[in-house]
């Protein structure tokens, strides 16, 4: 007799089953479309409990723009809190107002899409 041990064919040899309605199945498949597979999505949900999806309407460009605005606001805040604040007060206030206007514009562009995503949950 040959004493060669067979390795399991699957990395995950245990199967889990549960029942859903047709509507639930469609919702699961729609959410899982962004993942490698429905199984990967369900495994992630079961093990971590929550998946935060990036709203599809907010592009990488928007995130980069928000990051730049945030960096500018941080620099301006440092300037306001420094000893140079009185010298730069007027220009700093104007720059802060411009940054705030840009931030509001970016948020407004994506408000409807974010509401839609939140309503789905």
C-alpha positions as CSV (number, residue, x, y, z in Angstrom):
1,X,0.0,0.0,0.0
2,X,1.1,3.5,-0.7
3,X,1.2,5.8,2.3
4,X,0.9,9.1,0.4
5,X,-1.4,11.5,2.1
6,X,-3.8,13.5,-0.1
7,X,-4.0,17.2,0.4
8,X,-7.5,18.7,0.5
9,X,-8.6,19.9,-2.9
10,X,-10.0,23.2,-1.4
11,X,-8.4,25.9,0.7
12,X,-11.7,26.2,2.5
13,X,-13.2,22.8,2.8
14,X,-16.3,23.8,4.9
15,X,-19.5,24.9,3.2
16,X,-22.1,27.2,4.7
17,X,-25.6,27.4,3.3
18,X,-28.6,29.7,4.0
19,X,-31.9,30.5,2.3
20,X,-32.9,33.9,0.9
21,X,-35.7,35.4,-1.2
22,X,-35.3,36.2,-4.9
23,X,-35.1,39.9,-4.0
24,X,-32.5,39.3,-1.3
25,X,-30.5,37.2,-3.7
26,X,-30.5,40.0,-6.3
27,X,-29.5,42.6,-3.7
28,X,-26.6,40.4,-2.5
29,X,-25.4,39.8,-6.1
30,X,-25.6,43.5,-6.8
31,X,-23.5,44.4,-3.8
32,X,-21.1,41.5,-4.4
33,X,-20.4,42.7,-8.0
34,X,-17.6,44.9,-6.7
35,X,-15.9,41.9,-5.2
36,X,-13.9,39.0,-6.7
37,X,-17.0,36.7,-6.1
38,X,-20.2,36.5,-4.2
39,X,-18.5,34.1,-1.8
40,X,-15.7,36.5,-1.1
41,X,-18.3,39.3,-0.4
42,X,-20.4,37.1,1.9
43,X,-17.3,35.8,3.7
44,X,-16.1,39.4,4.3
45,X,-19.5,40.4,5.6
46,X,-19.7,37.4,7.9
47,X,-16.2,37.8,9.3
48,X,-15.9,41.5,9.6
49,X,-19.5,42.5,10.0
50,X,-19.4,45.6,8.0
51,X,-18.1,46.7,4.6
52,X,-17.7,50.3,3.8
53,X,-18.2,51.0,0.1
54,X,-16.7,54.1,-1.5
55,X,-19.5,55.9,-3.2
56,X,-19.1,55.3,-7.0
57,X,-19.7,59.0,-7.8
58,X,-16.7,60.2,-5.8
59,X,-13.7,59.6,-8.0
60,X,-10.1,59.4,-7.1
61,X,-9.8,62.9,-8.5
62,X,-12.3,64.1,-5.9
63,X,-10.5,62.4,-3.1
64,X,-7.2,63.9,-4.2
65,X,-8.9,67.3,-4.5
66,X,-10.4,67.0,-1.0
67,X,-6.9,65.9,0.3
68,X,-5.3,69.0,-1.2
69,X,-8.0,71.3,0.3
70,X,-7.5,69.6,3.7
71,X,-3.7,70.1,3.5
72,X,-4.3,73.8,2.6
73,X,-6.7,74.3,5.5
74,X,-4.1,72.7,7.9
75,X,-1.4,75.0,6.7
76,X,-3.6,78.0,7.1
77,X,-4.7,76.9,10.6
78,X,-1.0,76.6,11.6
79,X,-0.4,80.1,10.2
80,X,-3.4,81.5,12.2
81,X,-2.2,79.9,15.4
82,X,1.4,81.1,15.0
83,X,2.9,84.4,16.1
84,X,2.6,85.6,12.5
85,X,-1.2,85.5,12.7
86,X,-1.7,89.2,13.0
87,X,0.4,89.9,9.9
88,X,-1.3,87.4,7.7
89,X,-4.8,87.6,9.2
90,X,-6.6,89.3,6.3
91,X,-5.0,87.2,3.5
92,X,-5.4,84.0,5.6
93,X,-9.1,84.7,6.2
94,X,-9.6,85.2,2.4
95,X,-7.7,82.0,1.7
96,X,-9.8,80.0,4.3
97,X,-13.0,81.3,2.7
98,X,-11.7,80.2,-0.8
99,X,-10.8,76.7,0.6
100,X,-14.2,76.4,2.3
101,X,-16.0,77.4,-1.0
102,X,-14.0,74.7,-2.9
103,X,-14.9,72.1,-0.2
104,X,-18.6,73.0,-0.4
105,X,-18.5,72.7,-4.2
106,X,-17.0,69.2,-4.1
107,X,-19.4,68.1,-1.4
108,X,-22.4,69.5,-3.3
109,X,-21.3,67.7,-6.5
110,X,-21.6,64.3,-4.7
111,X,-24.4,64.9,-2.2
112,X,-27.1,63.2,-4.3
113,X,-25.0,60.1,-5.0
114,X,-24.1,59.7,-1.3
115,X,-27.8,60.0,-0.3
116,X,-28.6,57.3,-2.8
117,X,-26.0,55.0,-1.3
118,X,-27.1,55.6,2.2
119,X,-30.8,55.0,1.3
120,X,-29.9,51.6,-0.1
121,X,-28.5,50.5,3.2
